[in-house]
Amino acid sequence: MGNVWDAEVVVTPLLAKQLIEAQFPQLSPARVAELGKGFDNTVYAVNDQYVFRFPRRSIAVPLLKTENALLPLLAEVLPIPIATPCFFGCREPGRFPWLYHGYHLLPGHPPGNLSYEQRVKSAAHLATFLGVLHSYPVEKALKTGVPFDELDRLDVHKRKPRLLEFLEKIRSLGLYSEVDELLRIVLHITPHDISGKTLLVHGDLHIRNMIVNNEGLIAGIIDWGDVHVGHPAVDLSIVYSFLPPEGRDRFYQIYGEVTPGTKELARFKALYTTAVLLLYAHDMKDLHLQKAAAQSFDLLRS
């Protein structure tokens, strides 16, 4: 059985350059440098000013279409910069089968090794951001093609056995030393009814999809491919994988209190996402991400 991040099509730097120069001659000669490979997209920096995302799997194509329609609207209201498409690439038969897009490069870098103090300083900014996002009119979002949660991201009954498998694999690979404590947390999490609350959510808010500035403060949110109408716990997972307890208290003072069940689901989602990220980092030999995911596990234990 393959990994969920295995690619169907990979755009090489040369092909990316050729596609961009053919469809966007104003960017010629295009200087292309790989920024990374996500589950769904291969990402390149272009001319040190733009970022282009090329789908790696067919499942990512409708997600990009939704981003193209929604993100320009969200950019007008959100208090943190987001990756707003401004170049809309088309398929080229024989070379690349799908659409792709580009946006202005957001200055900064992934969170990585931040201190507790730096993380706490981002709590208010993050709370304000999610408060605005989760208040966005759902009907307006649905008109742009945003789906409901089709992946049952908070289905504890379905996802807990898979998470337990991930954690055992992490133990066997020696990727994290405190797996037993994580297992105890997971085993005590129970299913909750999530039918009563549906909001617009980012859907995949974790350390790879955030940009911080040189002071470690959140400066951008990227990769909106999982945006959907669903339960806020999906996004609130970042509260547990990125913020220490002091930061969580500050976050909820601004965002507003949520139910204990929502907090438990958010922690569960954070554990699941972090486990996947750690295994992905190991498979990709990305030591920087591997260390960052381990730090998220440390926070999740606190």
C-alpha positions in Angstrom: 0.0 0.0 0.0 1.4 3.4 -1.0 1.7 6.5 1.0 -1.0 9.2 0.8 1.7 11.7 -0.4 2.9 9.5 -3.4 2.8 11.5 -6.6 1.1 10.7 -9.9 2.9 13.5 -11.8 6.0 15.4 -10.7 6.9 18.7 -12.4 10.6 19.0 -12.7 12.4 22.4 -12.4 12.9 22.4 -16.2 9.3 21.7 -16.9 8.1 24.3 -14.4 10.4 26.9 -16.2 9.1 25.9 -19.6 5.4 26.0 -18.6 5.8 29.4 -16.8 7.7 31.0 -19.6 5.2 29.8 -22.2 2.1 30.9 -20.3 3.5 34.0 -18.5 6.1 35.5 -20.8 6.3 38.6 -18.5 8.2 36.3 -16.0 10.9 35.3 -18.6 13.6 34.3 -18.1 12.1 32.4 -15.2 14.5 31.5 -12.4 13.1 28.4 -10.8 14.1 26.9 -7.4 12.3 24.1 -5.6 10.7 25.1 -2.3 9.3 21.8 -1.4 7.0 18.9 -2.1 3.7 18.6 -0.3 1.2 15.8 -0.3 -0.7 17.4 -3.2 1.7 19.9 -4.9 5.2 20.5 -6.0 6.2 24.0 -5.1 8.7 26.3 -6.8 10.0 29.9 -6.1 10.1 31.9 -9.3 12.4 35.0 -9.7 12.6 35.3 -5.9 9.2 37.0 -6.0 6.5 34.3 -6.7 5.6 30.8 -5.7 4.0 28.4 -8.2 2.2 25.2 -7.1 1.9 22.3 -9.5 -0.5 19.4 -8.6 1.2 16.1 -7.9 -2.1 14.2 -7.8 -5.4 14.5 -9.7 -7.2 14.9 -6.3 -5.5 18.3 -5.9 -6.9 19.9 -9.1 -10.4 20.7 -7.8 -8.9 21.9 -4.6 -6.8 24.5 -6.6 -9.9 25.6 -8.4 -11.6 26.3 -5.1 -8.6 28.2 -3.9 -8.6 30.3 -7.1 -12.2 31.4 -6.4 -12.1 31.8 -2.6 -8.7 33.1 -1.6 -9.0 36.6 -3.3 -12.2 37.1 -1.3 -10.6 36.0 2.0 -7.5 38.1 1.5 -9.7 41.2 1.8 -10.7 40.4 5.3 -8.1 38.2 7.0 -5.6 39.9 9.4 -2.7 37.6 8.3 -1.4 37.5 4.7 -2.4 34.4 2.8 -1.2 32.8 -0.4 -3.6 34.5 -2.9 -3.3 33.3 -6.5 -2.5 35.9 -9.1 -1.2 33.6 -12.0 -3.6 31.0 -13.3 -1.9 28.3 -15.4 -3.7 26.0 -17.8 -3.0 22.4 -18.8 -0.7 21.8 -21.7 -1.5 18.5 -23.5 1.6 16.3 -23.7 3.4 18.2 -21.1 1.2 18.8 -18.0 -2.4 17.6 -17.6 -3.8 20.0 -15.0 -4.2 23.6 -14.0 -1.7 25.2 -11.7 -1.3 28.6 -10.1 1.2 31.2 -8.7 1.1 33.8 -6.0 3.3 36.5 -4.5 6.0 35.0 -2.3 5.2 35.6 1.4 8.3 36.7 3.3 9.4 34.5 6.1 10.0 30.8 6.7 8.4 27.7 8.3 8.2 27.9 12.2 10.9 25.3 13.0 12.6 25.6 16.3 10.8 28.4 18.1 11.0 29.1 21.8 8.0 29.0 24.1 8.1 32.7 24.4 8.0 33.2 20.6 5.1 30.8 20.3 3.1 32.6 23.1 3.6 35.9 21.3 1.7 34.5 18.2 -1.3 33.4 20.3 -3.2 36.6 20.0 -2.5 37.0 16.3 -3.6 33.4 15.6 -6.7 33.8 17.7 -7.8 36.9 15.8 -7.1 35.3 12.4 -9.1 32.2 13.2 -11.9 34.3 14.7 -12.3 36.2 11.4 -12.0 33.1 9.3 -14.5 31.1 11.3 -16.9 34.1 11.1 -16.8 34.3 7.3 -20.3 33.8 5.7 -20.7 30.1 5.0 -23.1 30.7 2.1 -20.7 33.0 0.4 -17.9 30.4 0.7 -20.1 27.6 -0.7 -20.8 29.7 -3.8 -17.1 29.6 -4.6 -17.1 25.8 -4.6 -15.9 25.2 -1.0 -17.1 21.6 -0.1 -18.2 20.3 3.2 -15.9 17.9 5.1 -15.8 14.9 2.9 -12.9 13.2 4.7 -14.5 12.8 8.2 -11.4 14.5 9.7 -12.8 14.4 13.2 -14.2 10.8 13.1 -12.5 9.4 16.2 -14.0 6.0 15.7 -12.6 5.7 12.2 -9.3 7.5 12.7 -8.2 6.4 16.1 -7.1 2.9 15.0 -5.1 4.4 12.1 -3.4 6.9 14.5 -2.5 4.1 16.9 -0.8 2.3 13.9 1.1 5.5 13.0 2.4 5.8 16.6 3.5 2.2 16.7 5.4 2.8 13.4 7.0 5.9 14.8 8.1 3.9 17.8 9.5 1.1 15.6 11.5 3.7 13.5 12.8 5.4 16.6 11.4 8.8 15.6 10.1 9.8 19.0 11.0 8.7 22.5 7.7 9.3 24.3 5.3 7.3 22.3 3.8 5.6 25.3 2.6 8.9 26.7 1.1 9.8 23.3 -0.7 6.4 23.2 -2.2 7.0 26.6 -3.6 10.4 25.5 -5.1 8.9 22.3 -6.7 5.9 24.1 -8.6 8.2 26.4 -10.1 10.3 23.6 -13.7 9.5 22.8 -16.0 10.4 19.8 -18.0 13.6 20.0 -21.1 14.8 18.1 -19.9 17.4 15.6 -23.2 17.9 13.7 -24.2 21.1 15.4 -21.5 23.5 14.2 -20.2 24.2 10.6 -17.9 27.0 9.8 -15.4 27.9 7.1 -12.1 26.3 8.1 -8.6 26.2 6.6 -8.7 22.5 7.0 -5.0 21.7 7.2 -3.5 24.3 9.6 -0.2 22.9 10.8 3.5 23.9 11.0 4.2 23.3 7.3 1.4 25.6 6.2 2.5 28.6 8.4 5.1 31.3 7.7 6.8 33.2 10.5 9.0 36.3 10.4 12.5 36.6 11.9 11.1 37.2 15.3 9.1 34.0 15.1 5.7 35.7 14.8 3.1 34.2 12.4 3.4 36.2 9.1 1.5 34.1 6.6 -0.8 31.1 6.1 -0.4 29.0 3.0 -1.8 25.9 1.2 -5.5 26.2 1.4 -6.2 23.1 -0.6 -8.2 21.5 2.3 -10.4 24.5 2.9 -14.0 23.4 3.6 -17.1 24.0 5.7 -16.8 21.9 8.8 -16.1 21.9 12.6 -13.8 24.5 14.1 -11.8 21.8 16.0 -10.1 21.0 12.6 -8.3 24.4 12.8 -8.1 24.6 16.5 -5.7 21.7 16.4 -3.0 24.2 15.8 -3.6 25.5 19.3 -2.2 22.2 20.7 0.5 21.5 18.2 2.0 25.0 18.0 1.2 26.8 21.3 2.3 25.9 24.9 -0.3 26.0 27.7 0.2 29.7 28.4 -0.4 30.5 24.7 -3.5 28.4 24.6 -5.0 30.3 27.5 -4.2 33.6 25.8 -5.7 32.2 22.5 -9.0 31.3 24.0 -9.3 34.7 25.8 -9.4 36.3 22.4 -11.0 33.6 20.2 -13.6 32.7 22.8 -14.1 29.6 24.9 -15.1 26.4 23.3 -16.5 23.2 24.8 -14.3 20.5 26.4 -15.4 18.2 23.6 -14.1 20.6 20.9 -10.8 20.9 22.7 -10.4 17.1 22.9 -11.2 16.8 19.2 -8.8 19.5 18.3 -6.0 17.7 20.3 -6.9 14.5 18.6 -6.7 16.1 15.1 -3.3 17.7 16.1 -2.0 14.3 17.2 -3.1 12.7 13.9 -1.7 15.4 11.7 1.6 15.5 13.6 2.0 11.7 13.3 1.5 11.9 9.6 3.9 14.8 9.3 6.6 13.0 11.2 6.3 9.8 9.1 6.3 12.0 5.9 9.4 13.8 7.1 11.1 10.5 7.7 10.1 9.2 4.3 11.3 12.4 2.6 14.5 12.6 4.7 13.5 16.0 5.8 15.3 16.3 9.1 14.1 19.9 9.7 10.5 18.9 9.5 11.2 15.8 11.5 12.5 17.9 14.4 9.7 20.3 14.1 7.1 17.5 14.3 8.8 16.1 17.3 8.5 19.5 19.0 4.8 19.5 18.2 4.5 16.2 20.0 6.3 17.7 23.0 3.7 20.5 23.1 0.8 18.0 22.7 2.0 16.2 25.8 1.8 19.4 27.9 
